[in-house]
């Protein structure tokens, strides 16, 4: 699979066979967000919420090194999502890019996960 690139609100995401690279926009870096690389082997679960016309959606790449990956997202205020290095925000106008990214991520992730 050749690398696929998707544009989010605060980052450009490139999906490879074995990893996801998140490169932050300048405005996001000024705000404190950092670039990030997540290997598909360490990905536990992609968490997502679709955008609405009023509120941005997101994709969060939960990994084992983040020990509270599920409970943290269930309990945390939504304003913390955009500041996480493993999160990509998508606007209402980028909802098709989010859906395409999630579909491609699911295919790539399934290809590297051990069959059980």
Secondary structure, 3 states (H helix, E strand, C coil): CCCEEEECCCEEEEECCCEEEEEECHHHHHCCCCCEEEECCCEEEEEEECCCCCCCEEEEEEECCCCCHHHHHHHCCHHHHHHCCCEEEECHHHHHHHHHHHHHHHHHHHHHCCCC
